[in-house]
Amino acid sequence: MRRFLIAALTTAALASAAAAAVKPFPPAFLIRDMAANGTIIHVRVGGHGPAVVLLHGFGDTGDMWQPLAAKLVADHLVIVPDLRGMGLSAHPDTGYTKKNQAADIAGLLDALHVTHIALVTHDIGNMVGYAFAVQHPDMVSKWVVMDAPLPGLGHWDDLLKDPRVWHFNFYGPDEERLVAGRERIYLDRFYDELSADPKRIDEHTRAHYAGLYARPHAMHDAFEQFKAFPQDAKDNRDFVGHAGKLQMPVLAIGGAKSFGAQFATEIGFAADHVQSAVIADSGHWLMEEQPAATMAAIEGFLAGK
C-alpha cells in the first residue's frame, strides 16, 4: 500500500484554506430533481468530459462539494446528488440501506446516460459509494474515499465500542422529539467534537445545514441512515465474500486528527489498490477544515499524478 502525507500548510496557505461559507453552485450547473429507484433525487449536474460523482455524508448535503465542483467542472461532467432523505431530495419512509441507496445512484446515472465514473465520497457517502462500486465495478474508474470506515469490514466492531460514536445508535421517536427544534445544537456536537478546530466550520455553514436538517422528516431520515448500519454491515461482508476486493485505484484520505493514516488500512479490507493521503491539521470535516489541501489531493489523484 503506497502512502503519502499532505504536509502542513504554510501560514499564508492556511489563511487561504480557511473554511468558507457555503456558496451556490456556479451557473454551469443545472440543478434539478430526478426520479431514480422509486424516489426523487435532488442533483446538480454541470460540465463536460469524464464523469465524476460526489457523494456527501451526515451533517452535510451535496452543497459541501461546491468548491471542488466549481474546479472540476472545467474539464469533467460533475454530478452532485443529495442522498435519499437528505438535503433537498425526497423523504421516503424506507430504503436507507446503503445497498439500496447505491441503486438510487445507479438509477440517476442511467437517467443521465452516464456509464463510466470516478467516485469521490465522504462519511455516509463512502458507504453508498462502496455499495455502488462493488456492484458496478466496470463503471468506476477510480474512487476517492474520505474519513469514515465501512460497516462490517476491518475494525468496525472495535469502532462500535468507542463512546464517541454513540450517535450510531441514537434514533427512534423519543430521540427525534429530543432533537426537534434543536437541530443546530445536535449538529454543533459533530462539528465541534469531530473537527481539529471548530472555528473552521463557520456560523454561516452551521446555520445553512441546520436549516436543511430542520426540514420535515429530515432528521428522521438522517437517523435512518444510522439505523441501517447493522444491515449495511451484513451486506458489506456479503459483498466481499462474493465479489472479493475492489480492483480499481483508490485514494483513502484521512484527517490527521481523525482517522489519519489508519484510514487507508481500513479501506484495504475492501480494496486491493489503496493509496493513502493524510490531511494535516484536519479532523473529520476535510472539505470544511482544509479545503485547499483536500482538493489538491483529490484533483491530483483524478489526474493520475
N, C-alpha and C positions, 0 to 999 in steps of 0.2 A: 504494500500500500504506500503510495507516494504521498508525502506530506509537505506542505509549505506553510509558512507563517506570514500573515499580513502584519508587517511591523507597525509599531506605534507611530502615530502620525505626528508631524511637527506641530508646534503651537499654531502656526499660521494655517496649516491644513485642518487642524481641529476646529478652528473658528469657522472655516468654510464648510466643514462637515457637520456642524451643529444641527440639531433637529430643526426641521422647518415645519410650518403649519401645513395641514392637508390642503392640497391645491386641486383645482379642477383638471381633468384630462385635457390635453391640447385639442384644438379644433380638428386635427387629423383623425380623431376617434369618433366613430359613430356609436352612440350609446343607445341600447335598445333592450327590450325584453323578448326572450326567445323560448319557445316550447322545446322541452327536452325531457325524455324519460318520465313523462306524466306530470311534470311540474313546469314552472316558468323561471328561467334563469336570467337575471339582470347581468348584462355583459357589455364591455367596452371593446370595440374592435377597430384597429387602425393600422395603416401602413401596408407595405408590400414586401415580399421576399420570404425567406424561411420563416415558418410559423413558430411562435413561442407562446406557451400558455403559462400564465402567472396565477398561482393559487394561494390565497391568504389563509389565515388561521383565526383562532378566537381572540377577541379584543380588537380586531381589525376588520376591515372588509377589503374588497378589491381596491379601494382607494389607497391602501398602503403602498401600492406599486406605482403610483403616479410618477415619481421621479425617474424610476427605471424605465417605465413605459415610454416616457417622453424622450428618452435617449434611444431606446431600441427601435422606435417607430421609424427612424430614418432609413433603416435597411432590413426591417423584419415586418411580418404580419404579426401584430401583437394582440393577444386575446386575453382579456382580464375579466373573469366572471366573479360574481358574488356566489358563494356556496349556497346550496339549498338551505332555506330557513334563516339566512344571514343577510345583512345589508338590505338591498332593495330587491332581492329575489323573493319568490313566493314562499309561503309558510305552510307547507303540507304537514299533516299530523304524523306521518311516518316517513321512513326511507332514509334514516340518518346513519346507517352503517356506511362505512367508507367504500365498501364494495358497491353499494347502490349509488353512492354519490359519484363514483367513477363512471357509472352508467350515465349519470347526468352529463358529465364532461364528454363522454363518447357521443351522446345524442346531440350535444351542442356542436361538436366538431363535424358530425355528419351533416347537420343543417347548414353549416358554413362551407361544406365541401372541402374540408381540410383533412388530409390523410397522413401527414408526417409533421411531427412537432418536436421542439425541445420543451422541457418542463422546468419551471422554476417555482419552488414551493416553500412555504414556511408553516410551522406549527401543525394544526389540523390539516392544512393543505398538503403537508408531507404524506399524511395517511391516505388522503384521497389520491394524491399523485402516485403513491406506490401501488395502490389497488388498480389504478389505471395502467401503469407501466407494466405490471406483471401480467395483466390480462391482454394487453395490446403491445407487446414488446416491439413488434415490427413498426409501430407508429412512432416510437420515441427514440430520437437520435441521441439525446443527452438529458441528464437530469441534474439540476442543482437543488439540493435539499438542505433546509436550514433549521437547525437548533430545536428539534423535537423528535424523539425516538418513535419507533413504530410499535404499536400494541402487539404483545405476544412474542416479539423477537428480541434476541440479545438479552440484556439485563432488565427487561421490562418488569419482571416480578420483583426485582430488588427496588426499582424505582417506585413501585406502588407502596413501599414501606416508608418512603420519605414523607415526613409531615408537610412539606411544602406543596405537595400535590393533593392536599385534602379536597381540592375542588373537583377532582376526578369523580368523587362520589357525592357531590353536592347537587342534588336535583330532586324534584318532586314538588307537589302542590304547596307544601308549607315553606319550602325553600324559595319557591317563586314569590310567595307572599312576603317573605323577608326582604327580598331584593326589589320588589315592585316599588317604583318611585325613588329607589336608592341605587339605580344602575351606575351612576357615576362613582359612588362610594365603592361598589363592588369592583368595577373596572380599575379604579385607582390602586386597589390592592395589587393587581397584576403588574401595572406599570411601575409601581414603587418597589415592590419586592423582587421582581424579576429583571430589573434593569441594573446597569452598573452605576448610573447616575440618574435618578428620577427627573431631574431638571431638563434632561434632553427630550423628554416627552412633554411638549409644551401644553399650555392651557387650551389653545385652540384645538389641538389634536384630541385631547381628552374630551372636550365638550362635543366635538364632532362625532366621535364614536359613541359616547354616552347617549346622544340623541338618537342614533340609529338603533342601539340596543334597547332603548326605551320604547320602541315602536311595538304595536300589538303583536304578541306571540314571539317576539324576537328573542327574549331571554329564555323563554321556554324551549325554543328550538336550539339555542346555544347549549342549554343543558342536555338536550337530546344527543348532541354530538358526543358528550362525555358518557352519557348513559349507554351508548352503543359500544364503548371500548371493549367489554368482555367478548362480544360477538366479533368485533374487529380483530381481537387477538386470535380467536379461533380461525377466522378467515385467513389471517396472515400466515399462521402456521400451516394451514392447508395449502396456501399458495406456494410456499417454499417447498413443502413436501411433494407437490405435484409438478410444479414448474421449475424448481431449482432457483438459483440466484439470478438476478438480473445481469445481463451481459453488456448493456450499453455503458459508456463512460458516465461516472457520477462524481460530482463535486459536493462534499459534505462540509457545510460552513457552520462552525460553532462560535458563539461569543466567548471570548477569553474568560469572562466572569460568569459564564453559564456552563454549557456542555464542553466547550473548548475542544481540544484535540480528541478527546474521548468520543466525540460525536461520530467521527469517521469510523471508529471501531464498531459502534452500534449499527451504523448503516451497512457495514461489512457483513452483517448477518443476513442481509437481504440482497447484496450486490457484490460482484467479484472485482470490479474495476473502480475502486473508490480513491479519489484524491481528497486531501484534507486542506481546508483553509481555516485559520483561526483569526477572528477579527479582534484586534487589540482594543482594550478599554470599552468593551461592549458586553451587555448581558444578553437576554433573550431577544430584545426588540431591535434586531440588527438594522433594519431599514430606517427606524426612527432614531436610533442612537448613533450609528456610524454609517450614514448613507453613502458617503463617498467611497470608503474602503470596501463596503459590501458590494456596491455596484461595480467597482473595479474588478473584484474577484469574479463576479457573475459574468461581466462582459468579456473578460479575458478567457474564461472557460468556454463560453459560447463561441468565441472566435478561434478557439483551438490554440490559444497561447499558453 
